Structures are given as structure tokens and as C-alpha cells.
Amino acid sequence: MTVYQELAPAIDVNEFRKVVESRRSVRRFTDEEVPQTVIDDCLDMAMLVPNSSNLQPWEFYVVRSPELKAKLAEACLGQNAATTANVLIPIIARTNTWKKNSLRNIEYWPEETMPKIVRTYYSKVAPIHYNQGPLGALGLAKKAAGLIAGLKRAVPRGPYSISEMKAWAVKSTALAAENMMLGFRAHGFDTCPMEGFDERRVRKLLKLPDDAIVTMILGVGRRAPNGIYHRRYRFPREEFVHYL
Ligand SMILES: Cc1cc2nc3c(=O)[nH]c(=O)nc-3n(C[C@H](O)[C@H](O)[C@H](O)COP(=O)(O)O)c2cc1C
């Protein structure tokens, strides 16, 4: 059996730093159109994020039509970042697509043979691990079993409930949002992530299924000269980092 190898390419860290440091939440955009090729590239880069069990629990809605965009901007509480955006991209997490995607991991496996352990994971383990059952009953049973088994050894501690499934889906989806924002920056465009929106109205406008979670909505466009309201600041790193 040949062992797959992927060499790590050399990277200019200063170019990467430039992308990270120049990404700001931009609240005003110009009228310039964001090319479709740029949007597609950023969506592709978004989908390259690490994600839980490669179950890809996300969906992205690219809202370009002026009528829907205006309604969506209104649902974003009329924020400048939304009303002036050339494109609005609601970033959606899904808690019910894991089952279908689990099997698709077997279908999409890129090598000639799939290791048995991987096949077993996607065909047998994941379907139980992520399944919470009717009204979360299976999740509760798994939690009880985990509490007992966990007395003697390390065990996975969830997701054990529908709300834990929401956190599970949002984690991977938020990473996708960040890749997308960095992607737009690298293309010379800018974004503003927004959680300031009326979720009920957004769900209705996008006709979202019940298990969808509107993680954030990205305003995207070309940065206007007055698009950034103030210099960036963060609290001291030492307060947040614990070396053990
Ligand atoms: C999940 C999330 C929700 C946010 N919601 C809004 C929002 O509704 N409106 C807004 O103007 N900025 C919003 N922001 C942007 C933050 O205010 C901004 O990231 C923060 O102040 C740091 O500034 P910077 O992004 O320029 O570094 C949001 C950011 C995140 C990550």
C-alpha cells in the first residue's frame, strides 16, 4: 500500500499577516460589484475549513437580487453594513444534514480503498453519535451511559442534546465564515459579519428549514473610504492565554 503524502508548501507569512491584519468589519461599501468569480472562490475557500468529522454542516445563501437584498438588509435592522453591501451572505448551520453527509463521506472517499475504521465510523458510529432521537431521548440515554462508562475511562461527552447539536454545527460553520472573510480580503474586498438581525424575518425571507441556524450574515463589498469607524484594538494577550 502506498502511503499518501502531501508536502507543506512554503508560505510568505507576511502576506498572510497582511490579510489577517487588514480584515476589518467594514460598515460602508461602495457601489462596486463583487465579481461572481471572487464570490465562488471565497465560497470554495470557506468550505476548506476544518469541520467536525468532515460532516460539513453548513449552507451559504448568496443574496444578490436587489429586492431580496433590500428586505434582508431591513431584517439586519437597517445597518449600514447591510444596506450598502453589494452582496449579503447568510451563513447557515444545519443540525439535520449530518446523517446524509455521513454516508456521503463514504461515497466521496478520495482513495482507492477506505480503511475499515473510517467506514465503520461513518456507517455505524456517527449515525449513533450525532443522533439525539425523538425529543432528544436518545441523547439523554447516551449521556447516562457516558456518565457510567466515563467513571473508568475517557469517553466522548456529547453532543447529547439538540442544543448541543446547535453548538456543534455552529462551531464548524463559524470557521467557514472566517475563511470566507479572509478570502474576500485577499481578493481586495471586505466584509462585515452581523448577528444584529431579526432571525424570524431572516428565516422567513430565505425559507429556511427548521433545523437551520442563522450563524451570521456577511455584508460584502468594496470598502468605502469612510467604511471603518475607528482604529482596531484588542485587550492584552496575557489576559487570555494560559501557559501550562
Ligand atoms: C458573530 C459576530 C457578530 C457581529 N455582529 C455585528 C453586527 O451585527 N453589526 C456590526 O456592525 N458588527 C458586527 N460584528 C463585528 C464586530 O463588532 C467586530 O468584529 C469587532 O468589533 C472587532 O472589529 P474588527 O472586526 O474590525 O476587528 C460582529 C462580529 C461577529 C464575529
PDBQT file of the ligand as one rigid body, heavy atoms in Angstrom, charges set to zero:
ROOT
HETATM    1  C1  LIG A 301     -20.626  36.856  15.361  1.00  0.00    +0.000 C 
HETATM    2  C2  LIG A 301     -20.388  38.320  15.092  1.00  0.00    +0.000 A 
HETATM    3  C3  LIG A 301     -21.451  39.184  15.032  1.00  0.00    +0.000 A 
HETATM    4  C4  LIG A 301     -21.258  40.545  14.727  1.00  0.00    +0.000 A 
HETATM    5  N1  LIG A 301     -22.337  41.346  14.562  1.00  0.00    +0.000 NA
HETATM    6  C5  LIG A 301     -22.146  42.606  14.131  1.00  0.00    +0.000 A 
HETATM    7  C6  LIG A 301     -23.262  43.398  13.774  1.00  0.00    +0.000 A 
HETATM    8  O1  LIG A 301     -24.410  42.995  13.833  1.00  0.00    +0.000 OA
HETATM    9  N2  LIG A 301     -23.022  44.656  13.331  1.00  0.00    +0.000 N 
HETATM   10  C7  LIG A 301     -21.767  45.162  13.212  1.00  0.00    +0.000 A 
HETATM   11  O2  LIG A 301     -21.624  46.322  12.798  1.00  0.00    +0.000 OA
HETATM   12  N3  LIG A 301     -20.681  44.421  13.539  1.00  0.00    +0.000 NA
HETATM   13  C8  LIG A 301     -20.850  43.145  13.970  1.00  0.00    +0.000 A 
HETATM   14  N4  LIG A 301     -19.768  42.361  14.234  1.00  0.00    +0.000 N 
HETATM   15  C9  LIG A 301     -18.425  42.903  14.073  1.00  0.00    +0.000 C 
HETATM   16  C10 LIG A 301     -17.723  43.154  15.399  1.00  0.00    +0.000 C 
HETATM   17  O3  LIG A 301     -18.288  44.270  16.036  1.00  0.00    +0.000 OA
HETATM   18  C11 LIG A 301     -16.219  43.346  15.119  1.00  0.00    +0.000 C 
HETATM   19  O4  LIG A 301     -15.713  42.154  14.596  1.00  0.00    +0.000 OA
HETATM   20  C12 LIG A 301     -15.416  43.738  16.361  1.00  0.00    +0.000 C 
HETATM   21  O5  LIG A 301     -15.817  44.973  16.863  1.00  0.00    +0.000 OA
HETATM   22  C13 LIG A 301     -13.915  43.780  16.060  1.00  0.00    +0.000 C 
HETATM   23  O6  LIG A 301     -13.618  44.632  14.964  1.00  0.00    +0.000 OA
HETATM   24  P1  LIG A 301     -12.874  44.122  13.660  1.00  0.00    +0.000 P 
HETATM   25  O7  LIG A 301     -13.745  43.041  13.035  1.00  0.00    +0.000 OA
HETATM   26  O8  LIG A 301     -12.763  45.324  12.752  1.00  0.00    +0.000 OA
HETATM   27  O9  LIG A 301     -11.552  43.555  14.058  1.00  0.00    +0.000 OA
HETATM   28  C14 LIG A 301     -19.944  41.033  14.542  1.00  0.00    +0.000 A 
HETATM   29  C15 LIG A 301     -18.866  40.144  14.621  1.00  0.00    +0.000 A 
HETATM   30  C16 LIG A 301     -19.083  38.805  14.867  1.00  0.00    +0.000 A 
HETATM   31  C17 LIG A 301     -17.911  37.867  14.860  1.00  0.00    +0.000 C 
ENDROOT
TORSDOF 0
